[in-house]
């Protein structure tokens, strides 16, 4: 028979403060707004029971010795969210057709309000996301966080790395200028040299045996729908595993055989 562990208590900063003796009974608008917000949250929580899941996810023990290296995963998540938001705004003006793609990209850059800024965020954000995910994977590897019982976290992270590279590759063609066109041809031909699945993968990306009108729309669908959907699903599962299994202590700390606490390795 399994024992159900109690939920961790709320931090003192989140608990309601008792009224002090002699405090005025006059209700301020700020207090009314707080009470309305609390009532709304209670109404939602009564019907969804999300508070237990949020406490389980957010209020958990963190091993001693964690540092800024442990923020690389959160930074990668923030970079993905930035890419998703800017990508939605760019998709409002982009036309994925061979005759209009370059003109729509030029229109976004030169004529749309803050278009150059949003497109620049999306362009350089893709590079930042790739760099961050490589740094995060490197931290996990060198800190030994891929070992038991976190092998599945490592596998999902590896798949997320592949999907991130796929999204960068498919997004490079979308401006449909000379550089992106010929670079994508080279990339697809390199994929075609892979064993067994290489030729089939190249035909799938091109939408046939040659580059054509279908190629751009296929890259756009993969970039906007297929890959982001997979990334969102895997991020959710990856975060669940991180919350479920906890965070690995730094390699320069070792567990004490007597107390079970972490001690600095000399």
TORKOL-4160 file (C-alpha; in steps of 0.2 Angstrom, whole numbers, padded with zeros to 4 digits, m for minus):
266
<pt num="1" X="0000" Y="0000" Z="0000"/>
<pt num="2" X="0008" Y="0016" Z="m0006"/>
<pt num="3" X="0008" Y="0031" Z="0006"/>
<pt num="4" X="0003" Y="0048" Z="m0001"/>
<pt num="5" X="0016" Y="0061" Z="0004"/>
<pt num="6" X="0009" Y="0078" Z="0010"/>
<pt num="7" X="0012" Y="0093" Z="m0002"/>
<pt num="8" X="0026" Y="0105" Z="0004"/>
<pt num="9" X="0019" Y="0120" Z="0013"/>
<pt num="10" X="0018" Y="0137" Z="0005"/>
<pt num="11" X="0032" Y="0149" Z="0009"/>
<pt num="12" X="0029" Y="0162" Z="0022"/>
<pt num="13" X="0029" Y="0176" Z="0009"/>
<pt num="14" X="0014" Y="0168" Z="0001"/>
<pt num="15" X="0004" Y="0165" Z="0017"/>
<pt num="16" X="m0009" Y="0178" Z="0022"/>
<pt num="17" X="m0003" Y="0190" Z="0035"/>
<pt num="18" X="m0014" Y="0192" Z="0051"/>
<pt num="19" X="m0021" Y="0209" Z="0055"/>
<pt num="20" X="m0012" Y="0218" Z="0069"/>
<pt num="21" X="m0021" Y="0225" Z="0084"/>
<pt num="22" X="m0029" Y="0242" Z="0081"/>
<pt num="23" X="m0027" Y="0240" Z="0062"/>
<pt num="24" X="m0040" Y="0250" Z="0053"/>
<pt num="25" X="m0055" Y="0240" Z="0046"/>
<pt num="26" X="m0056" Y="0251" Z="0031"/>
<pt num="27" X="m0053" Y="0241" Z="0015"/>
<pt num="28" X="m0042" Y="0248" Z="0003"/>
<pt num="29" X="m0044" Y="0246" Z="m0016"/>
<pt num="30" X="m0027" Y="0236" Z="m0016"/>
<pt num="31" X="m0034" Y="0224" Z="m0004"/>
<pt num="32" X="m0050" Y="0222" Z="m0014"/>
<pt num="33" X="m0040" Y="0218" Z="m0029"/>
<pt num="34" X="m0029" Y="0206" Z="m0020"/>
<pt num="35" X="m0045" Y="0197" Z="m0013"/>
<pt num="36" X="m0053" Y="0197" Z="m0030"/>
<pt num="37" X="m0037" Y="0189" Z="m0037"/>
<pt num="38" X="m0037" Y="0176" Z="m0023"/>
<pt num="39" X="m0055" Y="0172" Z="m0026"/>
<pt num="40" X="m0053" Y="0170" Z="m0044"/>
<pt num="41" X="m0038" Y="0158" Z="m0042"/>
<pt num="42" X="m0047" Y="0148" Z="m0029"/>
<pt num="43" X="m0062" Y="0147" Z="m0041"/>
<pt num="44" X="m0051" Y="0140" Z="m0054"/>
<pt num="45" X="m0041" Y="0129" Z="m0042"/>
<pt num="46" X="m0057" Y="0121" Z="m0035"/>
<pt num="47" X="m0062" Y="0115" Z="m0053"/>
<pt num="48" X="m0045" Y="0110" Z="m0059"/>
<pt num="49" X="m0034" Y="0106" Z="m0044"/>
<pt num="50" X="m0019" Y="0114" Z="m0052"/>
<pt num="51" X="m0011" Y="0121" Z="m0035"/>
<pt num="52" X="m0005" Y="0103" Z="m0031"/>
<pt num="53" X="0004" Y="0101" Z="m0047"/>
<pt num="54" X="0011" Y="0119" Z="m0046"/>
<pt num="55" X="0018" Y="0116" Z="m0029"/>
<pt num="56" X="0025" Y="0099" Z="m0034"/>
<pt num="57" X="0034" Y="0107" Z="m0049"/>
<pt num="58" X="0040" Y="0124" Z="m0041"/>
<pt num="59" X="0043" Y="0121" Z="m0022"/>
<pt num="60" X="0056" Y="0107" Z="m0022"/>
<pt num="61" X="0073" Y="0104" Z="m0015"/>
<pt num="62" X="0088" Y="0110" Z="m0024"/>
<pt num="63" X="0105" Y="0102" Z="m0021"/>
<pt num="64" X="0119" Y="0112" Z="m0013"/>
<pt num="65" X="0132" Y="0120" Z="m0024"/>
<pt num="66" X="0120" Y="0124" Z="m0039"/>
<pt num="67" X="0126" Y="0140" Z="m0049"/>
<pt num="68" X="0123" Y="0149" Z="m0065"/>
<pt num="69" X="0127" Y="0134" Z="m0076"/>
<pt num="70" X="0110" Y="0127" Z="m0070"/>
<pt num="71" X="0101" Y="0141" Z="m0078"/>
<pt num="72" X="0106" Y="0136" Z="m0096"/>
<pt num="73" X="0090" Y="0125" Z="m0098"/>
<pt num="74" X="0079" Y="0140" Z="m0093"/>
<pt num="75" X="0088" Y="0151" Z="m0104"/>
<pt num="76" X="0085" Y="0139" Z="m0119"/>
<pt num="77" X="0066" Y="0138" Z="m0114"/>
<pt num="78" X="0065" Y="0157" Z="m0114"/>
<pt num="79" X="0074" Y="0158" Z="m0131"/>
<pt num="80" X="0061" Y="0146" Z="m0138"/>
<pt num="81" X="0047" Y="0156" Z="m0131"/>
<pt num="82" X="0054" Y="0172" Z="m0139"/>
<pt num="83" X="0056" Y="0163" Z="m0156"/>
<pt num="84" X="0038" Y="0157" Z="m0155"/>
<pt num="85" X="0031" Y="0174" Z="m0151"/>
<pt num="86" X="0041" Y="0183" Z="m0165"/>
<pt num="87" X="0037" Y="0169" Z="m0177"/>
<pt num="88" X="0019" Y="0172" Z="m0175"/>
<pt num="89" X="0020" Y="0190" Z="m0179"/>
<pt num="90" X="0031" Y="0187" Z="m0194"/>
<pt num="91" X="0019" Y="0174" Z="m0200"/>
<pt num="92" X="0005" Y="0187" Z="m0201"/>
<pt num="93" X="0014" Y="0196" Z="m0215"/>
<pt num="94" X="0024" Y="0181" Z="m0223"/>
<pt num="95" X="0018" Y="0173" Z="m0239"/>
<pt num="96" X="0026" Y="0156" Z="m0242"/>
<pt num="97" X="0025" Y="0156" Z="m0261"/>
<pt num="98" X="0040" Y="0156" Z="m0273"/>
<pt num="99" X="0035" Y="0172" Z="m0281"/>
<pt num="100" X="0030" Y="0182" Z="m0265"/>
<pt num="101" X="0041" Y="0175" Z="m0251"/>
<pt num="102" X="0056" Y="0187" Z="m0254"/>
<pt num="103" X="0045" Y="0202" Z="m0257"/>
<pt num="104" X="0035" Y="0198" Z="m0241"/>
<pt num="105" X="0051" Y="0197" Z="m0231"/>
<pt num="106" X="0057" Y="0214" Z="m0239"/>
<pt num="107" X="0040" Y="0221" Z="m0234"/>
<pt num="108" X="0042" Y="0215" Z="m0216"/>
<pt num="109" X="0059" Y="0223" Z="m0215"/>
<pt num="110" X="0056" Y="0240" Z="m0223"/>
<pt num="111" X="0038" Y="0244" Z="m0221"/>
<pt num="112" X="0030" Y="0235" Z="m0207"/>
<pt num="113" X="0030" Y="0244" Z="m0190"/>
<pt num="114" X="0044" Y="0237" Z="m0180"/>
<pt num="115" X="0046" Y="0223" Z="m0193"/>
<pt num="116" X="0065" Y="0225" Z="m0194"/>
<pt num="117" X="0066" Y="0223" Z="m0175"/>
<pt num="118" X="0055" Y="0208" Z="m0174"/>
<pt num="119" X="0063" Y="0199" Z="m0189"/>
<pt num="120" X="0080" Y="0203" Z="m0181"/>
<pt num="121" X="0075" Y="0196" Z="m0164"/>
<pt num="122" X="0069" Y="0180" Z="m0174"/>
<pt num="123" X="0085" Y="0179" Z="m0184"/>
<pt num="124" X="0097" Y="0181" Z="m0170"/>
<pt num="125" X="0087" Y="0172" Z="m0158"/>
<pt num="126" X="0088" Y="0156" Z="m0168"/>
<pt num="127" X="0107" Y="0157" Z="m0166"/>
<pt num="128" X="0106" Y="0161" Z="m0148"/>
<pt num="129" X="0094" Y="0146" Z="m0145"/>
<pt num="130" X="0106" Y="0134" Z="m0154"/>
<pt num="131" X="0121" Y="0140" Z="m0144"/>
<pt num="132" X="0111" Y="0139" Z="m0127"/>
<pt num="133" X="0105" Y="0121" Z="m0130"/>
<pt num="134" X="0123" Y="0116" Z="m0135"/>
<pt num="135" X="0129" Y="0124" Z="m0119"/>
<pt num="136" X="0115" Y="0116" Z="m0109"/>
<pt num="137" X="0119" Y="0098" Z="m0116"/>
<pt num="138" X="0137" Y="0101" Z="m0112"/>
<pt num="139" X="0134" Y="0106" Z="m0094"/>
<pt num="140" X="0123" Y="0090" Z="m0092"/>
<pt num="141" X="0136" Y="0079" Z="m0100"/>
<pt num="142" X="0151" Y="0086" Z="m0090"/>
<pt num="143" X="0141" Y="0086" Z="m0074"/>
<pt num="144" X="0136" Y="0068" Z="m0076"/>
<pt num="145" X="0117" Y="0072" Z="m0076"/>
<pt num="146" X="0114" Y="0060" Z="m0089"/>
<pt num="147" X="0117" Y="0045" Z="m0078"/>
<pt num="148" X="0104" Y="0034" Z="m0068"/>
<pt num="149" X="0090" Y="0038" Z="m0066"/>
<pt num="150" X="0090" Y="0053" Z="m0078"/>
<pt num="151" X="0094" Y="0043" Z="m0094"/>
<pt num="152" X="0077" Y="0047" Z="m0101"/>
<pt num="153" X="0079" Y="0066" Z="m0098"/>
<pt num="154" X="0095" Y="0065" Z="m0108"/>
<pt num="155" X="0086" Y="0056" Z="m0122"/>
<pt num="156" X="0073" Y="0069" Z="m0123"/>
<pt num="157" X="0086" Y="0083" Z="m0122"/>
<pt num="158" X="0095" Y="0075" Z="m0137"/>
<pt num="159" X="0079" Y="0074" Z="m0147"/>
<pt num="160" X="0076" Y="0092" Z="m0143"/>
<pt num="161" X="0093" Y="0097" Z="m0149"/>
<pt num="162" X="0090" Y="0088" Z="m0166"/>
<pt num="163" X="0073" Y="0097" Z="m0167"/>
<pt num="164" X="0081" Y="0114" Z="m0164"/>
<pt num="165" X="0094" Y="0111" Z="m0178"/>
<pt num="166" X="0079" Y="0105" Z="m0189"/>
<pt num="167" X="0070" Y="0121" Z="m0186"/>
<pt num="168" X="0085" Y="0132" Z="m0189"/>
<pt num="169" X="0088" Y="0123" Z="m0206"/>
<pt num="170" X="0070" Y="0124" Z="m0212"/>
<pt num="171" X="0069" Y="0142" Z="m0207"/>
<pt num="172" X="0084" Y="0147" Z="m0216"/>
<pt num="173" X="0075" Y="0145" Z="m0233"/>
<pt num="174" X="0060" Y="0156" Z="m0229"/>
<pt num="175" X="0067" Y="0173" Z="m0235"/>
<pt num="176" X="0070" Y="0164" Z="m0252"/>
<pt num="177" X="0085" Y="0174" Z="m0257"/>
<pt num="178" X="0099" Y="0168" Z="m0267"/>
<pt num="179" X="0110" Y="0164" Z="m0252"/>
<pt num="180" X="0096" Y="0154" Z="m0243"/>
<pt num="181" X="0091" Y="0145" Z="m0259"/>
<pt num="182" X="0108" Y="0138" Z="m0264"/>
<pt num="183" X="0113" Y="0135" Z="m0246"/>
<pt num="184" X="0097" Y="0124" Z="m0243"/>
<pt num="185" X="0101" Y="0114" Z="m0259"/>
<pt num="186" X="0118" Y="0110" Z="m0252"/>
<pt num="187" X="0110" Y="0105" Z="m0236"/>
<pt num="188" X="0097" Y="0094" Z="m0243"/>
<pt num="189" X="0110" Y="0086" Z="m0255"/>
<pt num="190" X="0121" Y="0082" Z="m0240"/>
<pt num="191" X="0106" Y="0074" Z="m0231"/>
<pt num="192" X="0104" Y="0063" Z="m0247"/>
<pt num="193" X="0121" Y="0055" Z="m0244"/>
<pt num="194" X="0115" Y="0047" Z="m0228"/>
<pt num="195" X="0114" Y="0028" Z="m0227"/>
<pt num="196" X="0097" Y="0020" Z="m0231"/>
<pt num="197" X="0085" Y="0035" Z="m0226"/>
<pt num="198" X="0096" Y="0049" Z="m0234"/>
<pt num="199" X="0088" Y="0049" Z="m0252"/>
<pt num="200" X="0070" Y="0047" Z="m0245"/>
<pt num="201" X="0073" Y="0061" Z="m0233"/>
<pt num="202" X="0079" Y="0072" Z="m0247"/>
<pt num="203" X="0064" Y="0068" Z="m0258"/>
<pt num="204" X="0053" Y="0072" Z="m0243"/>
<pt num="205" X="0061" Y="0089" Z="m0239"/>
<pt num="206" X="0061" Y="0094" Z="m0258"/>
<pt num="207" X="0043" Y="0088" Z="m0261"/>
<pt num="208" X="0049" Y="0078" Z="m0275"/>
<pt num="209" X="0065" Y="0075" Z="m0285"/>
<pt num="210" X="0069" Y="0093" Z="m0289"/>
<pt num="211" X="0067" Y="0110" Z="m0280"/>
<pt num="212" X="0050" Y="0118" Z="m0284"/>
<pt num="213" X="0035" Y="0127" Z="m0277"/>
<pt num="214" X="0031" Y="0113" Z="m0266"/>
<pt num="215" X="0048" Y="0114" Z="m0257"/>
<pt num="216" X="0046" Y="0131" Z="m0249"/>
<pt num="217" X="0028" Y="0127" Z="m0243"/>
<pt num="218" X="0034" Y="0111" Z="m0236"/>
<pt num="219" X="0049" Y="0119" Z="m0227"/>
<pt num="220" X="0036" Y="0132" Z="m0220"/>
<pt num="221" X="0024" Y="0119" Z="m0214"/>
<pt num="222" X="0039" Y="0110" Z="m0205"/>
<pt num="223" X="0046" Y="0126" Z="m0198"/>
<pt num="224" X="0029" Y="0133" Z="m0192"/>
<pt num="225" X="0019" Y="0117" Z="m0187"/>
<pt num="226" X="0028" Y="0101" Z="m0186"/>
<pt num="227" X="0044" Y="0105" Z="m0177"/>
<pt num="228" X="0037" Y="0117" Z="m0165"/>
<pt num="229" X="0023" Y="0105" Z="m0160"/>
<pt num="230" X="0036" Y="0092" Z="m0156"/>
<pt num="231" X="0047" Y="0104" Z="m0147"/>
<pt num="232" X="0032" Y="0109" Z="m0136"/>
<pt num="233" X="0027" Y="0091" Z="m0132"/>
<pt num="234" X="0045" Y="0086" Z="m0128"/>
<pt num="235" X="0048" Y="0102" Z="m0117"/>
<pt num="236" X="0033" Y="0098" Z="m0106"/>
<pt num="237" X="0039" Y="0080" Z="m0104"/>
<pt num="238" X="0057" Y="0085" Z="m0101"/>
<pt num="239" X="0051" Y="0098" Z="m0087"/>
<pt num="240" X="0041" Y="0084" Z="m0079"/>
<pt num="241" X="0056" Y="0073" Z="m0078"/>
<pt num="242" X="0067" Y="0086" Z="m0071"/>
<pt num="243" X="0054" Y="0090" Z="m0058"/>
<pt num="244" X="0051" Y="0071" Z="m0055"/>
<pt num="245" X="0069" Y="0066" Z="m0053"/>
<pt num="246" X="0077" Y="0082" Z="m0046"/>
<pt num="247" X="0093" Y="0091" Z="m0051"/>
<pt num="248" X="0110" Y="0083" Z="m0050"/>
<pt num="249" X="0122" Y="0090" Z="m0038"/>
<pt num="250" X="0139" Y="0097" Z="m0045"/>
<pt num="251" X="0152" Y="0085" Z="m0048"/>
<pt num="252" X="0164" Y="0093" Z="m0036"/>
<pt num="253" X="0152" Y="0088" Z="m0022"/>
<pt num="254" X="0151" Y="0071" Z="m0015"/>
<pt num="255" X="0138" Y="0063" Z="m0003"/>
<pt num="256" X="0144" Y="0060" Z="0015"/>
<pt num="257" X="0142" Y="0042" Z="0020"/>
<pt num="258" X="0137" Y="0047" Z="0038"/>
<pt num="259" X="0124" Y="0061" Z="0036"/>
<pt num="260" X="0119" Y="0059" Z="0018"/>
<pt num="261" X="0123" Y="0078" Z="0015"/>
<pt num="262" X="0134" Y="0085" Z="0001"/>
<pt num="263" X="0152" Y="0089" Z="0005"/>
<pt num="264" X="0164" Y="0098" Z="m0006"/>
<pt num="265" X="0176" Y="0086" Z="m0014"/>
<pt num="266" X="0195" Y="0090" Z="m0010"/>
